[in-house]
């Protein structure tokens, strides 16, 4: 909480501040948060900071009760994103999360389906790299990291014969974790449903369609009905924390509204993901995208539709808030550790879960000892030379993994910039409808 007796002092060390069209964007690079205010209001705070007056004195400068109420709200928002320096530890700045707080753990690359967009090219003929004992060993290793959430993913986790043994061991070993199952939903049956209901806190099921026709185009015939049946079986057991996901390219994003309506009717959460042309997705890019590209071009098209075609003109937009190297890690099916599931590349490999030094670096957040972190820093748009001077860069590349793809291809980079920048200039700087 803010103490009204504290002096107002803006801590610019971790801030990026853009000013244009009588507006100011304030962005915290560490927390990945932004706030947009009018230039007039920002100047009030800037002057108060330079004069080092207290919050109480600053609020008292405003006579109108509505103005005072608004200023208090702005102070709260700016405090939450660490704008002000505080001598009192933890009173004004929100603490940064720790690496390993959220862990995605791929326990297999085997899968009973062969989806056209699978970025890992999973299929039934892949083999498991990690044994039951190795997975238990990994559980022992990550337990001291005190993870809050562990997501068991694949491939298809339920395809492993030792699935129940793994889950029971993990829940017993790591106390008070939120355990999440990421599954295609087709293997949920009478043999494992009670285990899922009892041990998991959330289930996320890939559906990729609004009906049999649209789902089968990606995942195969009959899958839609099997997934819906699994959802209903879980709900009959009293389990309702279920999310259904669908991958969108610009060719099928017209189904977004119907997908949300389907989830509403099923009492599930809609998880909308963007199509990334990797793995088998690279082979089938033209089934999801109107052009042959390595980029998720559905993102700028969705932005345009949301903010202009639907006439919302809202400034509620996400900025670069990546949790890689901050609050999450991804453990691959061979024990390799990466900063997130979207950056499974050798140059961003942190190390192996079986390496003591790697685990200690994660636990203590010794980022200066992690070579992959130094390379990852170049994926932040404010550090990337071509984008560093752009005043919408923090909104354009809100996922560093997308920038990693774009920087490898000049044509893709130009395409992305030409699609995103006009839309963002309208959203952020009120530069008219496109």
N, C-alpha and C positions, 0 to 999 in steps of 0.2 A: 504493500500500500504506500501511496505517496504521503509524506509528512508535509503539511502545509508550511512548516518552519524551514524546510530545506531551501537552499538557494537554487534558482533555476539556472542550470548550466547545460547547454547542449553539448553532448559528447560526439564530436564529428569524426572521431577516429574510424568508426566502423560504418559511417553513413555515406550514402550517395544522395546528392540533392540536385534535382533537375528543376529548372524554372522556365516557364514559357506560357504565353497567353494568359497572364495574370493567375497562373496556377503553379503550385509547387508540389513535386513528388519527393517524398522522403523515404529512403529505403535503407534498411539495416542489412548489411552483407552477411553478418554472422547468424542472425535469427531468420533471415529470409522473409522479412515482413516489410510492407510498404504502407504509406498513408498519403492521401492527397488532400491538400487544403488550398484555400485561396492565398494569393500572394500577400494580401492585406493581413490575414490572420498569421501567416508565417512570419511576417515582419514584426508583429506584436511579440511573438515568442523570441525572435532573434534579438530584438532590442532588450527584452527582459533578461535574456541570457547574458548579454554584454554588460548590462548594469548589475547583474548578479542579485536581483531582488528575489524575495521568497515567493513561493507559490501563492501564499496567502495575500501578499501585497499585490501580486499580479492580478489575482481574481478580484480584489477590491477596486482595481482600476475601472472595472465595468459596472456601471450603475444599473442598467437594465437587467431584470431578473432572467429573461430569456437568454441574453448574451452571456451572463454568468453561468447559466446551466450549460450552454453550448461549449464555453471555454473549459469547463470542468470535464466534459465528455472528451474534448480534444486532448486535454492533459492526461486523462486515463489511457486513451489510445496510444499516445506517444510514449507514455511510461511503459506500457505493455511491450512496445517494440524497442525498448532500450535506448531511447533518444537522449535521456537526461543522465548526467553523471551523478553518482550518489556516493557519499562517504560512508553511508550505512550499508553494509554488505547485504545484498539481496533485496533491499527495500524498493529500489527503482528499476533495476534491470532484471528481466526474466532470465533465469539461468538456461544455458544451452544444454540440450540433452546429451546423453553419453552414447558412444558407439556401442552397438550390441543391445540397445534398448529394444529394438525390433529386429528379429532375425527371420529371414526367409531361408528355409532349409529344404533343398531339393534332395529327396531320398531315393529317387529313381528317375531315369530317362526313358523307362519303358512306359508304353501307353497302349491301351486296347483300341484307341481311335487313331486316325491319321488325318488330322485337320489340315485344311489347305493353308491356313495362315500361321501354323505353328512355327515360332521363331527358333525353336530348339530342334526341329525336325524329329520329334519323338515318335516312336512306333513300337510295335510289339516285339520286333526283332532286336532291339537294343538290349544290352545286358546290364545288370546292376553291378556297380563298382564297389559299393560299400556293403560289407557284411552286417549282420545283426549286431555283432559285438563291436564293430567299428562305429556304428551309429550310437550304440550305448556309450561308447568311449567319448564320442563327440558331445553327447548329452552331458557327461561328467565334466567335460572341458568348458562348455558354455554356461554351466550352472553358476560359477563364480562371477560371471559377467552380469548376473542379476537381470536377465531379460524380462521385459514386461509382456512381450508378445512373441510367440513363435508360430510361424506359418509353415505347415508341412505341405510341400508342393512337389511337382514332378515336371514331366511325365504325369502318370496317374498314381498317386500314393497308395490307393487301395489295391493296386495290382500286386503288391508285395505280400507274400504268404506270412511274413512276420509283422505285418502292420499292427495288429493288436498288441503284440509284445513290445514293439517300439513305443507305441502310444502310452501304454500302461507304465513303462519304465520312465518315460519323460515326465508324465504327470506326477509320478511319485518322487522323482529326483528334483525337479524344479518346482518349488512351491509358488503358489499364487500367480502362475502365468496365465495369460489369455492364449489359449491354444486354438489355432485356426486351421481348418482343413480346406485346401484348394484342390478341387476335384472336378472331373467331368460329369459326375453324378450317375453314371451308368452302372457302377458296380456296388451301389448302396443296396443292400439286401437284408433279409432276416438275420443273417449271420453276423453282420457288423453294425446294424443300425442302433442297437442299444449301446454299444461301445461309443459310437459317434455322439449320441444324445448325452451320454453320461460324461464323457471326457472332453468334448470340444465346446468352446464358447461361441464359435462362429463358424459357419460353413459357407464357402463361396464356390458356386457352381458355374462353369462355363456353359452358356446356352447358345449364343450366337445366332439368334433368330427370333422371330415373333410368331412363327408357326412352323408346321412341318416342312413346307416348301423352302423357306428362307434358312432354316436350321440345317436341313439336309444338304444344301448347296455347299456348306462349309464343313459340317461334321459327319455327314453320312445319313442314310435313310433310317428312320425309326428312332433317332436319338432324341428328338424333341419330346415325344411322348414318354420316353423312359425318364428323362430329366424331370418333367412335370410330375410324373408318378413318384419319383424320389422325394420331391419337395412335399407332396401331400402326405407321404409316409412319415417324413420327419415331423411335420406339423401334427399329425395324429398322435405322435409320441410327446407332444407338447414343446417341440423345438421350433422356434420361430426366427431365430437370428440367422437368416439366410439371405445371401446376396446372389443374384443372377447376373452374369457378365455377358457383354456382347462387344465384339470388336468392330469398329466403324472405320471405313475408308470413305472417300467422298462419293463413291458410287452407291453406298447403302445408308448414308447418314439421314436420308429421308425417312428411315424407319425408326429414328430415335424416339419420336413422340409415342409411337405405338409400342415400342419396347418399354418405355416408362409406364404406359397404361397397363401393359401386361403384368408388370411387376406389382403395380397397385392392386390389380384384381387378384393376384396370388398372395398378397400380403408379404412380399419380399422386397429387398432393396435392389434398385437398378444400378449396376456397375458398368459404366460406359468407358470402354478403353479404345485407344486409337490404334489403327493398323500400322505396324512397322514391317517393312519389307526385308525381313531376315529369315534365315532357315528356309522352310518350304514357302514362307510368305514371299520370298524373293522370286520364286518360280511362278507364283500366282498373282503378282502385283496388279496386273491389269483386270483381275476379277474384283478388286477392291478400289483401285485408283483409276482415274480417267487418263493419267499419263504414266509413263514408265519412269518411276522416281524411287529414290532410296529414302524419301522423307514421308512423314505422316501428314500429307497435305490436307487431310480432313480437318486438322486443327484450325488453320486460317479460314476454311470455308464454314466451319461450325461457328466460329467467332462472328463472321460476317452475318450469318443467318440469325444468330441470337441477338446481336446488338443493332442490326439494321433492318433485316427483313421482317422481324417481329416487332420492330419499333420500340424496343425497350430503352435504348440509349442509356443504359446503366453504366456506372463506373466500377461496378463490382467485378473485378478482374484479378486473376492470380498473377503473382510475380514469381521470380525465381526463388522457390522455397525448398530446394532439393535437400533431402535428408541424408544423402550419401556422405559418409565420413562424419556425420553428426549424430544420427540416432539409429542407423540401421546398417546391417551387413547381410550379404547373401552368401550362403554356403552351398557350393555346387555339389553334384553327386559324387565327386571324387575327393571332397574335402577342401577344395580350393575356395578361398574367400575373396569376394569382390564387394565393392561399395554398395551396389544395388543390383537388382535383377536385370536392369537395362544396360549395364556396363560389364557384361561378361566377356571381357577381352583381356588378353595377356598383359597389355600395357597398363591396365588398371587393376591387375591382380595384387591383392594385399599380401598374400602368402597362403600357407596351408594351416588349417585348423589343428593339425598335428605338430606344428612348430611352436615351441614354447615362447620364443621371442615375439612371434607374430601375435599370439594371443595376449601377451603382456602389453604390447603396443596398443592393441585394441582396448584392453581393460583400462590402461592409464591414459589413453588418448594421446599417445606420443606421435602426433602427426608428422613431426619433423623427421622421424625415423622411417617413415613409410614413403618409399619412392613413388608409388602409384598416386599418392596424395598430391605430390608436387606436379605431376602431369595432369591430374584432375583439375587443379586450380586454373589451368588454361582453358577449361570448358565454361568457366563463368563468363558471361558476355562482357562484363566490365573489365575483364583481363584479356579478352581476345581482341587482337589489334584491329581487325576489320569492323568490329562492333563497339569498341570501347568509347567512341565519341557519340554514339547514337542515343538520343534521349528517350527511346522506348525499348532499349535493349533488355532491361530486366523483365519486361513483359513478353518480348518476342521469344526469348530462349528460356522459358520457365522450367525446362528440363535440359540439363547439360548434355544428356545422352543424344538429344536431337542435334545439338550443335556439333557433337562429335561426328555424327553422320554427315552433316552438311559441309563441314570444313574439308572433307575429303573430295568433294566434287564441286567445282566452280559453278557449273550450270545449275546444280541443285541449290547451291547457296544463293545465287541470284534469284532463282525462282521463289525461294522461301521469303527472301527480303521483299520482293515485289508484291507478294501476296499479303504478308503480315504488316508491313509498315503503314500502308494506307489505312488499314482497319484500326490499328492501334493508335495512330494519330487522331482518328476520330473519337475513339473511346477515351483516351487519356487526355488529349489536348483540345477536345471539342473542335476539331478542324473539319466539321461538316460530314454529311451523309455521303457515302460512296455509291 
